[in-house]
Amino acid sequence: MNIERLSAERFPEFCELVERSIAEAQFSEAKLNIPSLQKVIQSPSVVYFLAIDNDKIVGSIGGVVMPYFFSTRKKIGDLGFYVEPEYRGSRAAIKLVQALESWAKELGVEDVYLGQTTGVEVDKTKDFYERLGYTVVGVNTIKHLKD
C-alpha cells in the first residue's frame, strides 16, 4: 500500500472513486461536478492523498488549510475521506490520515479536524478517529430542505 499526492494523471480514476463515495453517502443525490472539483483541488491550500494498491486507487483523504475565523492559528479541515469497502480495516485509512497529518506539520498547522458527514459507519469512524488520538468535540447535523 503506497500513499501519493493526487496528480493530473490520477485525476480521472480519482473522479471515479469520488463518484463511488458519493453513491454510498447520505448525500447521494448530489452529483459530481468535475469543474467544481478541479477548482477546489487546484487551490494551494488544498491537498488530496491517495492510497494505492496494485496501481489502483483504493482510498483518498483531502484537506484544506485555513485559519480559525477569529485567529491566525491554522487548522486543517478534511474535504473528504473515503476507503473502498474491501479495504476498510486495512492500513489504508491509517496511512491516509498520517499523510494528512505530516502535511499539516510541514505547514505549521496546529490542529487537524476530521469529521463524518456521510452517515456511513458513523460509530466505527468515531472509534477509528479516537484510536488515532482524536477527540470528539461536536456533532454533525443535516436537514434536507429540498426533496
DOZAVEX-61343 format. One record per residue (C-alpha): residue number from 1; y, z, x. Coordinates in steps of 0.05 Angstrom, whole numbers, plus 5000, padded with zeros to 4 digits. Layout:
! DOZAVEX-61343
+-----+-------+------+------+
| pos | north |   up | east |
+-----+-------+------+------+
| NUM |     Y |    Z |    X |
...
+-----+-------+------+------+
//
This chain:
! DOZAVEX-61343
+-----+-------+------+------+
| pos | north |   up | east |
+-----+-------+------+------+
|   1 |  5000 | 5000 | 5000 |
|   2 |  5066 | 4978 | 5030 |
|   3 |  5137 | 4991 | 5007 |
|   4 |  5191 | 4939 | 5016 |
|   5 |  5261 | 4926 | 4990 |
|   6 |  5268 | 4874 | 4936 |
|   7 |  5282 | 4806 | 4965 |
|   8 |  5301 | 4739 | 4935 |
|   9 |  5231 | 4714 | 4949 |
|  10 |  5201 | 4770 | 4908 |
|  11 |  5252 | 4766 | 4851 |
|  12 |  5211 | 4722 | 4803 |
|  13 |  5150 | 4768 | 4809 |
|  14 |  5195 | 4828 | 4802 |
|  15 |  5222 | 4800 | 4737 |
|  16 |  5150 | 4795 | 4711 |
|  17 |  5140 | 4868 | 4729 |
|  18 |  5205 | 4887 | 4693 |
|  19 |  5181 | 4850 | 4631 |
|  20 |  5115 | 4889 | 4631 |
|  21 |  5153 | 4954 | 4639 |
|  22 |  5199 | 4937 | 4581 |
|  23 |  5139 | 4919 | 4537 |
|  24 |  5109 | 4987 | 4548 |
|  25 |  5173 | 5026 | 4535 |
|  26 |  5205 | 5053 | 4471 |
|  27 |  5260 | 5001 | 4481 |
|  28 |  5212 | 4942 | 4479 |
|  29 |  5258 | 4903 | 4432 |
|  30 |  5308 | 4897 | 4490 |
|  31 |  5292 | 4831 | 4523 |
|  32 |  5300 | 4818 | 4597 |
|  33 |  5365 | 4781 | 4614 |
|  34 |  5356 | 4753 | 4684 |
|  35 |  5430 | 4740 | 4698 |
|  36 |  5446 | 4812 | 4679 |
|  37 |  5390 | 4838 | 4724 |
|  38 |  5413 | 4794 | 4782 |
|  39 |  5484 | 4820 | 4775 |
|  40 |  5461 | 4892 | 4777 |
|  41 |  5415 | 4885 | 4838 |
|  42 |  5469 | 4847 | 4877 |
|  43 |  5513 | 4908 | 4877 |
|  44 |  5517 | 4942 | 4946 |
|  45 |  5509 | 5009 | 4911 |
|  46 |  5441 | 4989 | 4882 |
|  47 |  5373 | 4985 | 4915 |
|  48 |  5303 | 4968 | 4890 |
|  49 |  5240 | 4984 | 4927 |
|  50 |  5173 | 4951 | 4912 |
|  51 |  5102 | 4977 | 4920 |
|  52 |  5059 | 4920 | 4946 |
|  53 |  4983 | 4919 | 4945 |
|  54 |  4947 | 4857 | 4969 |
|  55 |  5013 | 4818 | 4967 |
|  56 |  5023 | 4836 | 4893 |
|  57 |  5079 | 4879 | 4866 |
|  58 |  5047 | 4939 | 4832 |
|  59 |  5108 | 4983 | 4822 |
|  60 |  5183 | 4990 | 4833 |
|  61 |  5239 | 5040 | 4834 |
|  62 |  5313 | 5026 | 4832 |
|  63 |  5372 | 5070 | 4845 |
|  64 |  5447 | 5068 | 4843 |
|  65 |  5494 | 5109 | 4886 |
|  66 |  5555 | 5138 | 4851 |
|  67 |  5600 | 5199 | 4856 |
|  68 |  5599 | 5253 | 4803 |
|  69 |  5654 | 5235 | 4755 |
|  70 |  5692 | 5298 | 4776 |
|  71 |  5679 | 5297 | 4851 |
|  72 |  5669 | 5256 | 4913 |
|  73 |  5599 | 5285 | 4922 |
|  74 |  5550 | 5227 | 4918 |
|  75 |  5487 | 5223 | 4877 |
|  76 |  5434 | 5171 | 4862 |
|  77 |  5410 | 5158 | 4792 |
|  78 |  5347 | 5118 | 4781 |
|  79 |  5354 | 5050 | 4747 |
|  80 |  5282 | 5042 | 4732 |
|  81 |  5215 | 5067 | 4758 |
|  82 |  5151 | 5034 | 4739 |
|  83 |  5080 | 5032 | 4766 |
|  84 |  5026 | 4987 | 4736 |
|  85 |  4977 | 5028 | 4694 |
|  86 |  4918 | 5015 | 4741 |
|  87 |  4959 | 5043 | 4800 |
|  88 |  4983 | 5106 | 4766 |
|  89 |  4952 | 5165 | 4802 |
|  90 |  4952 | 5126 | 4868 |
|  91 |  5002 | 5138 | 4924 |
|  92 |  5047 | 5081 | 4898 |
|  93 |  5093 | 5126 | 4858 |
|  94 |  5099 | 5178 | 4914 |
|  95 |  5116 | 5124 | 4965 |
|  96 |  5168 | 5093 | 4919 |
|  97 |  5203 | 5160 | 4909 |
|  98 |  5201 | 5174 | 4983 |
|  99 |  5233 | 5106 | 4998 |
| 100 |  5289 | 5121 | 4949 |
| 101 |  5300 | 5190 | 4979 |
| 102 |  5301 | 5161 | 5050 |
| 103 |  5354 | 5110 | 5029 |
| 104 |  5394 | 5166 | 4998 |
| 105 |  5392 | 5207 | 5062 |
| 106 |  5414 | 5146 | 5103 |
| 107 |  5476 | 5141 | 5058 |
| 108 |  5492 | 5215 | 5060 |
| 109 |  5475 | 5224 | 4987 |
| 110 |  5465 | 5297 | 4967 |
| 111 |  5428 | 5293 | 4900 |
| 112 |  5375 | 5247 | 4870 |
| 113 |  5367 | 5244 | 4795 |
| 114 |  5302 | 5216 | 4767 |
| 115 |  5295 | 5211 | 4692 |
| 116 |  5246 | 5189 | 4640 |
| 117 |  5273 | 5144 | 4584 |
| 118 |  5213 | 5101 | 4567 |
| 119 |  5175 | 5151 | 4525 |
| 120 |  5111 | 5134 | 4565 |
| 121 |  5071 | 5193 | 4591 |
| 122 |  5132 | 5239 | 4589 |
| 123 |  5094 | 5303 | 4606 |
| 124 |  5056 | 5271 | 4664 |
| 125 |  5121 | 5242 | 4691 |
| 126 |  5155 | 5310 | 4687 |
| 127 |  5096 | 5343 | 4723 |
| 128 |  5097 | 5289 | 4776 |
| 129 |  5171 | 5299 | 4789 |
| 130 |  5162 | 5374 | 4794 |
| 131 |  5105 | 5366 | 4844 |
| 132 |  5154 | 5326 | 4887 |
| 133 |  5204 | 5384 | 4885 |
| 134 |  5249 | 5360 | 4828 |
| 135 |  5276 | 5410 | 4776 |
| 136 |  5283 | 5394 | 4703 |
| 137 |  5357 | 5402 | 4686 |
| 138 |  5365 | 5368 | 4620 |
| 139 |  5335 | 5325 | 4566 |
| 140 |  5340 | 5252 | 4545 |
| 141 |  5350 | 5233 | 4473 |
| 142 |  5358 | 5168 | 4436 |
| 143 |  5379 | 5147 | 4366 |
| 144 |  5368 | 5074 | 4349 |
| 145 |  5428 | 5052 | 4309 |
| 146 |  5401 | 4983 | 4293 |
| 147 |  5332 | 4963 | 4268 |
+-----+-------+------+------+
//
